Amino acid sequence: MRSRLALLATLLLCACAVWAQAPEPLAHWPMEEIADGSVADATGNGYDATAHGADESAPDVIPGIAGNALRFHRALEQYLLVENTEGLTAPDAMTVMAWIRPDERQGAHGIMGNKGDKSGDPPWPGWRLRYFWARLAFQFGTADGEEPSVGTENWSIEPGFWHHVAVTYDGERLRAYINCDLAAEADVPAPIMGRDRALVIGNYSGRKNAYAFEGAIDELKVFDQVLTPDEIFRAAIDGMPD
């Protein structure tokens, strides 16, 4: 119930807020359509994503929070692949955000990232944003083998309902937001260690039956700067009906 009330409050604020221009994202996947097997990056910066899945399936295009969204099916191991990762893998500062509607509570579900689990000797570079047992989690790897993370409280995301999720990173601190409210924060000991591997949306960078997303994702954005809470709000509602 708390999540639904928070989302309602966010939408009501939209109607009375004084509009200001939101910062421009470095990459933006509106999830409006899959055309010729590709999901376009609306910024024009060349971060288009290709759609994949078992038996040559692709995520379904469904009504979303703003226009359309993509519905990912775990059993079909569906995902989007962003081959161009320049500027996205180890920024000095970043904000990553999306609207998500997960369909189940249990398990780990990849929203976006290119970080794997621990395998072999450290380090384990890259970063990943996940829906994890009804909460939001962000983790990255450092050059000295540490894995800083931030996670929100259990049941902070309610399955079956749309939530806006965002994480900011400034090289010293991680902050996680749910429905534009600060939900968790954590200090980080070292910067993100970049990884020369494509970014995966809606799944895991390794085997595709491990952390596939079950549910819908809409308006996924990455910024090369730390957004303030007000800027996160404005970016969250950008494109929504008046």
Secondary structure, DSSP 4 states (H G I P E B T S, - for coil): -HHHHHHHHHHHHHHHSPP-PPPPPSEEE-----BTTEE--TTSSS--EEEE-GGG--PEEEE-SSSEEEEE-GGGT-EEEE---TTTSS-SSEEEEEEEEES-SSSEEEEEE------SSSP---EEEEEESSSEEEEE--TTS---EEEPPTTSS-TTS-EEEEEEE-SSEEEEEETTEEEEEEE-SSPPPP-SS-EEESS-SS-TTTS---EEEEEEEEESSPPPHHHHHHHHHTTS--
